[in-house]
Amino acid sequence: MQAIVCVRTAPTKALRVLEKVKKLPQVRFAAATTGRFDLVIRVEVSDVKELGECVVGEIQKIDGVTYTETSVIVST
């Protein structure tokens, strides 16, 4: 399964968070963006449990991450 994770970071932390996120094995795409979110990340995982571990157990623990919003991709 795939999901989009939108991330807000503390001021000046976006690029540091981006570099750490890009090292995660589940990440297929990550970019710094403008607008409501600082980063947009596409992850690929085997199930909902792994998605939770990725978002809550890894992405949210990165220093500088203040908020995440995850959307499961249902069709491409």
PDB file of N, CA, C and O in Angstrom, chain B, residues numbered from 101:
ATOM      1  N   MET B 101       0.832  -1.172   0.000  1.00  0.00           N
ATOM      2  CA  MET B 101       0.000   0.000   0.000  1.00  0.00           C
ATOM      3  C   MET B 101       0.877   1.236   0.000  1.00  0.00           C
ATOM      4  O   MET B 101       2.016   1.216   0.466  1.00  0.00           O
ATOM      5  N   GLN B 102       0.315   2.320  -0.539  1.00  0.00           N
ATOM      6  CA  GLN B 102       1.048   3.577  -0.607  1.00  0.00           C
ATOM      7  C   GLN B 102       0.263   4.670   0.102  1.00  0.00           C
ATOM      8  O   GLN B 102      -0.963   4.610   0.196  1.00  0.00           O
ATOM      9  N   ALA B 103       0.982   5.667   0.598  1.00  0.00           N
ATOM     10  CA  ALA B 103       0.341   6.795   1.265  1.00  0.00           C
ATOM     11  C   ALA B 103       1.161   8.053   1.031  1.00  0.00           C
ATOM     12  O   ALA B 103       2.362   8.004   0.765  1.00  0.00           O
ATOM     13  N   ILE B 104       0.473   9.176   1.139  1.00  0.00           N
ATOM     14  CA  ILE B 104       1.122  10.481   1.100  1.00  0.00           C
ATOM     15  C   ILE B 104       1.150  11.011   2.521  1.00  0.00           C
ATOM     16  O   ILE B 104       0.120  11.039   3.194  1.00  0.00           O
ATOM     17  N   VAL B 105       2.316  11.429   2.982  1.00  0.00           N
ATOM     18  CA  VAL B 105       2.463  12.009   4.306  1.00  0.00           C
ATOM     19  C   VAL B 105       2.883  13.470   4.117  1.00  0.00           C
ATOM     20  O   VAL B 105       3.952  13.760   3.580  1.00  0.00           O
ATOM     21  N   CYS B 106       2.027  14.369   4.566  1.00  0.00           N
ATOM     22  CA  CYS B 106       2.331  15.795   4.513  1.00  0.00           C
ATOM     23  C   CYS B 106       2.858  16.200   5.885  1.00  0.00           C
ATOM     24  O   CYS B 106       2.294  15.819   6.911  1.00  0.00           O
ATOM     25  N   VAL B 107       3.941  16.973   5.898  1.00  0.00           N
ATOM     26  CA  VAL B 107       4.648  17.266   7.146  1.00  0.00           C
ATOM     27  C   VAL B 107       4.828  18.766   7.325  1.00  0.00           C
ATOM     28  O   VAL B 107       5.177  19.486   6.390  1.00  0.00           O
ATOM     29  N   ARG B 108       4.583  19.214   8.539  1.00  0.00           N
ATOM     30  CA  ARG B 108       4.964  20.568   8.939  1.00  0.00           C
ATOM     31  C   ARG B 108       6.179  20.441   9.848  1.00  0.00           C
ATOM     32  O   ARG B 108       6.286  19.512  10.649  1.00  0.00           O
ATOM     33  N   THR B 109       7.084  21.392   9.705  1.00  0.00           N
ATOM     34  CA  THR B 109       8.293  21.372  10.529  1.00  0.00           C
ATOM     35  C   THR B 109       8.419  22.681  11.288  1.00  0.00           C
ATOM     36  O   THR B 109       7.750  23.666  10.978  1.00  0.00           O
ATOM     37  N   ALA B 110       9.282  22.670  12.278  1.00  0.00           N
ATOM     38  CA  ALA B 110       9.634  23.900  12.981  1.00  0.00           C
ATOM     39  C   ALA B 110      10.375  24.810  12.002  1.00  0.00           C
ATOM     40  O   ALA B 110      10.986  24.327  11.048  1.00  0.00           O
ATOM     41  N   PRO B 111      10.325  26.117  12.232  1.00  0.00           N
ATOM     42  CA  PRO B 111      11.031  27.041  11.334  1.00  0.00           C
ATOM     43  C   PRO B 111      12.497  26.648  11.156  1.00  0.00           C
ATOM     44  O   PRO B 111      13.178  26.284  12.114  1.00  0.00           O
ATOM     45  N   THR B 112      12.956  26.727   9.944  1.00  0.00           N
ATOM     46  CA  THR B 112      14.338  26.441   9.512  1.00  0.00           C
ATOM     47  C   THR B 112      14.717  24.961   9.560  1.00  0.00           C
ATOM     48  O   THR B 112      15.874  24.631   9.302  1.00  0.00           O
ATOM     49  N   LYS B 113      13.802  24.071   9.877  1.00  0.00           N
ATOM     50  CA  LYS B 113      14.136  22.642  10.006  1.00  0.00           C
ATOM     51  C   LYS B 113      13.771  21.806   8.784  1.00  0.00           C
ATOM     52  O   LYS B 113      14.156  20.639   8.717  1.00  0.00           O
ATOM     53  N   ALA B 114      13.047  22.355   7.824  1.00  0.00           N
ATOM     54  CA  ALA B 114      12.500  21.556   6.728  1.00  0.00           C
ATOM     55  C   ALA B 114      13.564  20.786   5.953  1.00  0.00           C
ATOM     56  O   ALA B 114      13.396  19.592   5.704  1.00  0.00           O
ATOM     57  N   LEU B 115      14.640  21.434   5.572  1.00  0.00           N
ATOM     58  CA  LEU B 115      15.643  20.742   4.757  1.00  0.00           C
ATOM     59  C   LEU B 115      16.386  19.670   5.543  1.00  0.00           C
ATOM     60  O   LEU B 115      16.758  18.642   4.977  1.00  0.00           O
ATOM     61  N   ARG B 116      16.607  19.889   6.831  1.00  0.00           N
ATOM     62  CA  ARG B 116      17.233  18.861   7.668  1.00  0.00           C
ATOM     63  C   ARG B 116      16.309  17.655   7.818  1.00  0.00           C
ATOM     64  O   ARG B 116      16.754  16.510   7.738  1.00  0.00           O
ATOM     65  N   VAL B 117      15.023  17.917   8.036  1.00  0.00           N
ATOM     66  CA  VAL B 117      14.053  16.831   8.139  1.00  0.00           C
ATOM     67  C   VAL B 117      13.971  16.081   6.814  1.00  0.00           C
ATOM     68  O   VAL B 117      13.925  14.851   6.803  1.00  0.00           O
ATOM     69  N   LEU B 118      13.953  16.804   5.706  1.00  0.00           N
ATOM     70  CA  LEU B 118      13.893  16.178   4.383  1.00  0.00           C
ATOM     71  C   LEU B 118      15.042  15.196   4.189  1.00  0.00           C
ATOM     72  O   LEU B 118      14.824  14.082   3.714  1.00  0.00           O
ATOM     73  N   GLU B 119      16.244  15.583   4.543  1.00  0.00           N
ATOM     74  CA  GLU B 119      17.397  14.692   4.368  1.00  0.00           C
ATOM     75  C   GLU B 119      17.262  13.423   5.202  1.00  0.00           C
ATOM     76  O   GLU B 119      17.641  12.344   4.748  1.00  0.00           O
ATOM     77  N   LYS B 120      16.728  13.538   6.412  1.00  0.00           N
ATOM     78  CA  LYS B 120      16.530  12.354   7.255  1.00  0.00           C
ATOM     79  C   LYS B 120      15.417  11.462   6.710  1.00  0.00           C
ATOM     80  O   LYS B 120      15.544  10.238   6.704  1.00  0.00           O
ATOM     81  N   VAL B 121      14.329  12.079   6.254  1.00  0.00           N
ATOM     82  CA  VAL B 121      13.198  11.324   5.707  1.00  0.00           C
ATOM     83  C   VAL B 121      13.630  10.516   4.489  1.00  0.00           C
ATOM     84  O   VAL B 121      13.232   9.361   4.336  1.00  0.00           O
ATOM     85  N   LYS B 122      14.438  11.113   3.629  1.00  0.00           N
ATOM     86  CA  LYS B 122      14.859  10.441   2.399  1.00  0.00           C
ATOM     87  C   LYS B 122      15.659   9.170   2.670  1.00  0.00           C
ATOM     88  O   LYS B 122      15.797   8.334   1.777  1.00  0.00           O
ATOM     89  N   LYS B 123      16.180   9.010   3.860  1.00  0.00           N
ATOM     90  CA  LYS B 123      16.959   7.822   4.212  1.00  0.00           C
ATOM     91  C   LYS B 123      16.089   6.658   4.685  1.00  0.00           C
ATOM     92  O   LYS B 123      16.579   5.536   4.811  1.00  0.00           O
ATOM     93  N   LEU B 124      14.805   6.910   4.947  1.00  0.00           N
ATOM     94  CA  LEU B 124      13.926   5.843   5.424  1.00  0.00           C
ATOM     95  C   LEU B 124      13.626   4.868   4.286  1.00  0.00           C
ATOM     96  O   LEU B 124      13.357   5.303   3.167  1.00  0.00           O
ATOM     97  N   PRO B 125      13.666   3.567   4.546  1.00  0.00           N
ATOM     98  CA  PRO B 125      13.486   2.581   3.473  1.00  0.00           C
ATOM     99  C   PRO B 125      12.096   2.592   2.836  1.00  0.00           C
ATOM    100  O   PRO B 125      11.952   2.164   1.691  1.00  0.00           O
ATOM    101  N   GLN B 126      11.077   3.066   3.541  1.00  0.00           N
ATOM    102  CA  GLN B 126       9.719   3.075   3.004  1.00  0.00           C
ATOM    103  C   GLN B 126       9.458   4.261   2.076  1.00  0.00           C
ATOM    104  O   GLN B 126       8.459   4.272   1.357  1.00  0.00           O
ATOM    105  N   VAL B 127      10.331   5.243   2.085  1.00  0.00           N
ATOM    106  CA  VAL B 127      10.106   6.472   1.321  1.00  0.00           C
ATOM    107  C   VAL B 127      10.451   6.257  -0.145  1.00  0.00           C
ATOM    108  O   VAL B 127      11.555   5.830  -0.484  1.00  0.00           O
ATOM    109  N   ARG B 128       9.487   6.560  -1.007  1.00  0.00           N
ATOM    110  CA  ARG B 128       9.682   6.457  -2.455  1.00  0.00           C
ATOM    111  C   ARG B 128       9.874   7.818  -3.106  1.00  0.00           C
ATOM    112  O   ARG B 128      10.438   7.909  -4.197  1.00  0.00           O
ATOM    113  N   PHE B 129       9.407   8.888  -2.441  1.00  0.00           N
ATOM    114  CA  PHE B 129       9.547  10.248  -2.945  1.00  0.00           C
ATOM    115  C   PHE B 129       9.409  11.197  -1.765  1.00  0.00           C
ATOM    116  O   PHE B 129       8.578  10.984  -0.882  1.00  0.00           O
ATOM    117  N   ALA B 130      10.219  12.233  -1.753  1.00  0.00           N
ATOM    118  CA  ALA B 130      10.111  13.257  -0.709  1.00  0.00           C
ATOM    119  C   ALA B 130      10.574  14.579  -1.291  1.00  0.00           C
ATOM    120  O   ALA B 130      11.572  14.638  -2.009  1.00  0.00           O
ATOM    121  N   ALA B 131       9.835  15.649  -0.975  1.00  0.00           N
ATOM    122  CA  ALA B 131      10.183  16.965  -1.495  1.00  0.00           C
ATOM    123  C   ALA B 131       9.784  18.043  -0.500  1.00  0.00           C
ATOM    124  O   ALA B 131       8.788  17.918   0.213  1.00  0.00           O
ATOM    125  N   ALA B 132      10.582  19.105  -0.467  1.00  0.00           N
ATOM    126  CA  ALA B 132      10.209  20.313   0.273  1.00  0.00           C
ATOM    127  C   ALA B 132       9.236  21.089  -0.599  1.00  0.00           C
ATOM    128  O   ALA B 132       9.413  21.174  -1.814  1.00  0.00           O
ATOM    129  N   THR B 133       8.210  21.655   0.023  1.00  0.00           N
ATOM    130  CA  THR B 133       7.164  22.351  -0.717  1.00  0.00           C
ATOM    131  C   THR B 133       6.850  23.697  -0.075  1.00  0.00           C
ATOM    132  O   THR B 133       7.292  23.998   1.034  1.00  0.00           O
ATOM    133  N   THR B 134       6.079  24.494  -0.798  1.00  0.00           N
ATOM    134  CA  THR B 134       5.566  25.737  -0.235  1.00  0.00           C
ATOM    135  C   THR B 134       4.102  25.522   0.117  1.00  0.00           C
ATOM    136  O   THR B 134       3.493  24.542  -0.311  1.00  0.00           O
ATOM    137  N   GLY B 135       3.549  26.424   0.885  1.00  0.00           N
ATOM    138  CA  GLY B 135       2.138  26.313   1.229  1.00  0.00           C
ATOM    139  C   GLY B 135       1.927  25.781   2.624  1.00  0.00           C
ATOM    140  O   GLY B 135       2.741  25.995   3.523  1.00  0.00           O
ATOM    141  N   ARG B 136       0.819  25.085   2.789  1.00  0.00           N
ATOM    142  CA  ARG B 136       0.378  24.610   4.101  1.00  0.00           C
ATOM    143  C   ARG B 136       1.357  23.629   4.748  1.00  0.00           C
ATOM    144  O   ARG B 136       1.496  23.600   5.971  1.00  0.00           O
ATOM    145  N   PHE B 137       2.029  22.835   3.930  1.00  0.00           N
ATOM    146  CA  PHE B 137       2.977  21.846   4.445  1.00  0.00           C
ATOM    147  C   PHE B 137       4.380  22.159   3.952  1.00  0.00           C
ATOM    148  O   PHE B 137       4.565  22.753   2.890  1.00  0.00           O
ATOM    149  N   ASP B 138       5.359  21.751   4.739  1.00  0.00           N
ATOM    150  CA  ASP B 138       6.764  21.980   4.385  1.00  0.00           C
ATOM    151  C   ASP B 138       7.338  20.837   3.557  1.00  0.00           C
ATOM    152  O   ASP B 138       8.233  21.045   2.737  1.00  0.00           O
ATOM    153  N   LEU B 139       6.818  19.619   3.775  1.00  0.00           N
ATOM    154  CA  LEU B 139       7.294  18.445   3.046  1.00  0.00           C
ATOM    155  C   LEU B 139       6.115  17.607   2.581  1.00  0.00           C
ATOM    156  O   LEU B 139       5.081  17.550   3.246  1.00  0.00           O
ATOM    157  N   VAL B 140       6.276  16.956   1.433  1.00  0.00           N
ATOM    158  CA  VAL B 140       5.330  15.959   0.952  1.00  0.00           C
ATOM    159  C   VAL B 140       6.131  14.688   0.697  1.00  0.00           C
ATOM    160  O   VAL B 140       7.151  14.709   0.008  1.00  0.00           O
ATOM    161  N   ILE B 141       5.655  13.585   1.262  1.00  0.00           N
ATOM    162  CA  ILE B 141       6.381  12.319   1.209  1.00  0.00           C
ATOM    163  C   ILE B 141       5.435  11.230   0.710  1.00  0.00           C
ATOM    164  O   ILE B 141       4.286  11.152   1.145  1.00  0.00           O
ATOM    165  N   ARG B 142       5.922  10.390  -0.204  1.00  0.00           N
ATOM    166  CA  ARG B 142       5.159   9.204  -0.604  1.00  0.00           C
ATOM    167  C   ARG B 142       5.873   7.990  -0.032  1.00  0.00           C
ATOM    168  O   ARG B 142       7.067   7.796  -0.257  1.00  0.00           O
ATOM    169  N   VAL B 143       5.134   7.177   0.707  1.00  0.00           N
ATOM    170  CA  VAL B 143       5.706   5.973   1.297  1.00  0.00           C
ATOM    171  C   VAL B 143       5.030   4.746   0.731  1.00  0.00           C
ATOM    172  O   VAL B 143       3.876   4.799   0.305  1.00  0.00           O
ATOM    173  N   GLU B 144       5.749   3.647   0.728  1.00  0.00           N
ATOM    174  CA  GLU B 144       5.200   2.360   0.328  1.00  0.00           C
ATOM    175  C   GLU B 144       5.456   1.372   1.455  1.00  0.00           C
ATOM    176  O   GLU B 144       6.594   1.164   1.875  1.00  0.00           O
ATOM    177  N   VAL B 145       4.368   0.765   1.939  1.00  0.00           N
ATOM    178  CA  VAL B 145       4.435  -0.151   3.076  1.00  0.00           C
ATOM    179  C   VAL B 145       3.577  -1.381   2.776  1.00  0.00           C
ATOM    180  O   VAL B 145       2.800  -1.382   1.821  1.00  0.00           O
ATOM    181  N   SER B 146       3.719  -2.414   3.584  1.00  0.00           N
ATOM    182  CA  SER B 146       2.966  -3.647   3.329  1.00  0.00           C
ATOM    183  C   SER B 146       1.548  -3.623   3.885  1.00  0.00           C
ATOM    184  O   SER B 146       0.657  -4.272   3.337  1.00  0.00           O
ATOM    185  N   ASP B 147       1.329  -2.878   4.975  1.00  0.00           N
ATOM    186  CA  ASP B 147      -0.005  -2.856   5.577  1.00  0.00           C
ATOM    187  C   ASP B 147      -0.150  -1.633   6.489  1.00  0.00           C
ATOM    188  O   ASP B 147       0.774  -0.832   6.633  1.00  0.00           O
ATOM    189  N   VAL B 148      -1.329  -1.511   7.095  1.00  0.00           N
ATOM    190  CA  VAL B 148      -1.617  -0.358   7.955  1.00  0.00           C
ATOM    191  C   VAL B 148      -0.691  -0.319   9.172  1.00  0.00           C
ATOM    192  O   VAL B 148      -0.281   0.754   9.612  1.00  0.00           O
ATOM    193  N   LYS B 149      -0.373  -1.473   9.700  1.00  0.00           N
ATOM    194  CA  LYS B 149       0.530  -1.521  10.858  1.00  0.00           C
ATOM    195  C   LYS B 149       1.887  -0.923  10.495  1.00  0.00           C
ATOM    196  O   LYS B 149       2.429  -0.121  11.256  1.00  0.00           O
ATOM    197  N   GLU B 150       2.431  -1.296   9.362  1.00  0.00           N
ATOM    198  CA  GLU B 150       3.718  -0.752   8.941  1.00  0.00           C
ATOM    199  C   GLU B 150       3.608   0.738   8.643  1.00  0.00           C
ATOM    200  O   GLU B 150       4.549   1.491   8.895  1.00  0.00           O
ATOM    201  N   LEU B 151       2.466   1.168   8.109  1.00  0.00           N
ATOM    202  CA  LEU B 151       2.261   2.594   7.869  1.00  0.00           C
ATOM    203  C   LEU B 151       2.322   3.363   9.188  1.00  0.00           C
ATOM    204  O   LEU B 151       2.978   4.401   9.279  1.00  0.00           O
ATOM    205  N   GLY B 152       1.644   2.856  10.192  1.00  0.00           N
ATOM    206  CA  GLY B 152       1.684   3.490  11.513  1.00  0.00           C
ATOM    207  C   GLY B 152       3.083   3.528  12.090  1.00  0.00           C
ATOM    208  O   GLY B 152       3.496   4.540  12.657  1.00  0.00           O
ATOM    209  N   GLU B 153       3.812   2.441  11.953  1.00  0.00           N
ATOM    210  CA  GLU B 153       5.191   2.401  12.452  1.00  0.00           C
ATOM    211  C   GLU B 153       6.064   3.413  11.722  1.00  0.00           C
ATOM    212  O   GLU B 153       6.920   4.059  12.326  1.00  0.00           O
ATOM    213  N   CYS B 154       5.839   3.546  10.414  1.00  0.00           N
ATOM    214  CA  CYS B 154       6.622   4.484   9.617  1.00  0.00           C
ATOM    215  C   CYS B 154       6.325   5.933  10.024  1.00  0.00           C
ATOM    216  O   CYS B 154       7.239   6.723  10.259  1.00  0.00           O
ATOM    217  N   VAL B 155       5.036   6.263  10.102  1.00  0.00           N
ATOM    218  CA  VAL B 155       4.657   7.649  10.396  1.00  0.00           C
ATOM    219  C   VAL B 155       4.904   7.993  11.859  1.00  0.00           C
ATOM    220  O   VAL B 155       5.606   8.957  12.165  1.00  0.00           O
ATOM    221  N   VAL B 156       4.328   7.206  12.761  1.00  0.00           N
ATOM    222  CA  VAL B 156       4.423   7.519  14.188  1.00  0.00           C
ATOM    223  C   VAL B 156       5.785   7.132  14.761  1.00  0.00           C
ATOM    224  O   VAL B 156       6.366   7.872  15.555  1.00  0.00           O
ATOM    225  N   GLY B 157       6.284   5.974  14.356  1.00  0.00           N
ATOM    226  CA  GLY B 157       7.521   5.463  14.934  1.00  0.00           C
ATOM    227  C   GLY B 157       8.786   6.033  14.333  1.00  0.00           C
ATOM    228  O   GLY B 157       9.844   5.969  14.958  1.00  0.00           O
ATOM    229  N   GLU B 158       8.706   6.597  13.121  1.00  0.00           N
ATOM    230  CA  GLU B 158       9.912   7.113  12.486  1.00  0.00           C
ATOM    231  C   GLU B 158       9.793   8.591  12.101  1.00  0.00           C
ATOM    232  O   GLU B 158      10.562   9.419  12.589  1.00  0.00           O
ATOM    233  N   ILE B 159       8.841   8.924  11.237  1.00  0.00           N
ATOM    234  CA  ILE B 159       8.764  10.302  10.737  1.00  0.00           C
ATOM    235  C   ILE B 159       8.469  11.282  11.865  1.00  0.00           C
ATOM    236  O   ILE B 159       9.146  12.304  11.979  1.00  0.00           O
ATOM    237  N   GLN B 160       7.479  10.997  12.697  1.00  0.00           N
ATOM    238  CA  GLN B 160       7.129  11.934  13.767  1.00  0.00           C
ATOM    239  C   GLN B 160       8.215  12.080  14.823  1.00  0.00           C
ATOM    240  O   GLN B 160       8.217  13.060  15.568  1.00  0.00           O
ATOM    241  N   LYS B 161       9.126  11.138  14.902  1.00  0.00           N
ATOM    242  CA  LYS B 161      10.210  11.217  15.888  1.00  0.00           C
ATOM    243  C   LYS B 161      11.400  12.042  15.410  1.00  0.00           C
ATOM    244  O   LYS B 161      12.307  12.323  16.193  1.00  0.00           O
ATOM    245  N   ILE B 162      11.411  12.430  14.148  1.00  0.00           N
ATOM    246  CA  ILE B 162      12.528  13.222  13.623  1.00  0.00           C
ATOM    247  C   ILE B 162      12.474  14.612  14.234  1.00  0.00           C
ATOM    248  O   ILE B 162      11.426  15.257  14.230  1.00  0.00           O
ATOM    249  N   ASP B 163      13.588  15.067  14.753  1.00  0.00           N
ATOM    250  CA  ASP B 163      13.677  16.393  15.358  1.00  0.00           C
ATOM    251  C   ASP B 163      13.266  17.457  14.345  1.00  0.00           C
ATOM    252  O   ASP B 163      13.807  17.517  13.241  1.00  0.00           O
ATOM    253  N   GLY B 164      12.316  18.287  14.728  1.00  0.00           N
ATOM    254  CA  GLY B 164      11.844  19.347  13.856  1.00  0.00           C
ATOM    255  C   GLY B 164      10.465  19.088  13.273  1.00  0.00           C
ATOM    256  O   GLY B 164       9.819  20.025  12.805  1.00  0.00           O
ATOM    257  N   VAL B 165       9.993  17.845  13.285  1.00  0.00           N
ATOM    258  CA  VAL B 165       8.647  17.539  12.794  1.00  0.00           C
ATOM    259  C   VAL B 165       7.640  17.986  13.857  1.00  0.00           C
ATOM    260  O   VAL B 165       7.735  17.590  15.019  1.00  0.00           O
ATOM    261  N   THR B 166       6.678  18.811  13.446  1.00  0.00           N
ATOM    262  CA  THR B 166       5.678  19.300  14.395  1.00  0.00           C
ATOM    263  C   THR B 166       4.285  18.750  14.128  1.00  0.00           C
ATOM    264  O   THR B 166       3.442  18.756  15.025  1.00  0.00           O
ATOM    265  N   TYR B 167       4.019  18.266  12.892  1.00  0.00           N
ATOM    266  CA  TYR B 167       2.673  17.805  12.538  1.00  0.00           C
ATOM    267  C   TYR B 167       2.765  16.953  11.292  1.00  0.00           C
ATOM    268  O   TYR B 167       3.549  17.244  10.389  1.00  0.00           O
ATOM    269  N   THR B 168       1.958  15.892  11.238  1.00  0.00           N
ATOM    270  CA  THR B 168       1.849  15.089  10.029  1.00  0.00           C
ATOM    271  C   THR B 168       0.383  14.852   9.695  1.00  0.00           C
ATOM    272  O   THR B 168      -0.469  14.795  10.581  1.00  0.00           O
ATOM    273  N   GLU B 169       0.106  14.714   8.413  1.00  0.00           N
ATOM    274  CA  GLU B 169      -1.221  14.350   7.947  1.00  0.00           C
ATOM    275  C   GLU B 169      -1.035  13.299   6.856  1.00  0.00           C
ATOM    276  O   GLU B 169      -0.349  13.536   5.863  1.00  0.00           O
ATOM    277  N   THR B 170      -1.652  12.138   7.052  1.00  0.00           N
ATOM    278  CA  THR B 170      -1.428  11.002   6.157  1.00  0.00           C
ATOM    279  C   THR B 170      -2.695  10.661   5.387  1.00  0.00           C
ATOM    280  O   THR B 170      -3.789  10.591   5.947  1.00  0.00           O
ATOM    281  N   SER B 171      -2.517  10.451   4.086  1.00  0.00           N
ATOM    282  CA  SER B 171      -3.624  10.040   3.216  1.00  0.00           C
ATOM    283  C   SER B 171      -3.218   8.768   2.484  1.00  0.00           C
ATOM    284  O   SER B 171      -2.197   8.739   1.797  1.00  0.00           O
ATOM    285  N   VAL B 172      -4.018   7.718   2.633  1.00  0.00           N
ATOM    286  CA  VAL B 172      -3.758   6.467   1.931  1.00  0.00           C
ATOM    287  C   VAL B 172      -4.166   6.634   0.472  1.00  0.00           C
ATOM    288  O   VAL B 172      -5.243   7.155   0.182  1.00  0.00           O
ATOM    289  N   ILE B 173      -3.313   6.196  -0.441  1.00  0.00           N
ATOM    290  CA  ILE B 173      -3.616   6.242  -1.864  1.00  0.00           C
ATOM    291  C   ILE B 173      -4.529   5.064  -2.191  1.00  0.00           C
ATOM    292  O   ILE B 173      -4.196   3.911  -1.917  1.00  0.00           O
ATOM    293  N   VAL B 174      -5.685   5.370  -2.781  1.00  0.00           N
ATOM    294  CA  VAL B 174      -6.648   4.312  -3.097  1.00  0.00           C
ATOM    295  C   VAL B 174      -6.695   3.961  -4.582  1.00  0.00           C
ATOM    296  O   VAL B 174      -7.203   2.904  -4.954  1.00  0.00           O
ATOM    297  N   SER B 175      -6.163   4.853  -5.442  1.00  0.00           N
ATOM    298  CA  SER B 175      -6.145   4.575  -6.868  1.00  0.00           C
ATOM    299  C   SER B 175      -5.119   5.479  -7.540  1.00  0.00           C
ATOM    300  O   SER B 175      -4.900   6.613  -7.113  1.00  0.00           O
ATOM    301  N   THR B 176      -4.489   4.961  -8.604  1.00  0.00           N
ATOM    302  CA  THR B 176      -3.559   5.788  -9.359  1.00  0.00           C
ATOM    303  C   THR B 176      -3.922   5.750 -10.836  1.00  0.00           C
ATOM    304  O   THR B 176      -3.256   6.387 -11.652  1.00  0.00           O
TER     305      THR B 176
END
